[in-house]
């Protein structure tokens, strides 16, 4: 399966993470976000922000730690399953 335009989606996810952390983050797209301070409360905030940004509703079955552990994994989930193309 080809995942379209992931780099643009990654960039938007990166911006949303900066908003959730309330600061500019200096991380790569493969950095484990849990090591950078992404806890359960911030994860929920991030998910809500992404749902609003992309006008989607993330299924409960996709709310797994591994799906939100890196920017790249989040972008793959959004692009692959939810058809996010920006």
Secondary structure, 3 states (H helix, E strand, C coil): CCCCCHHHHHHHHHHHHHHHHCCCCCCCCCCCHHHHCCCHHHHHHHHHHHHHHHCCCCCHHHCCHHHHCCHHHHHHHHHHHHCCCC
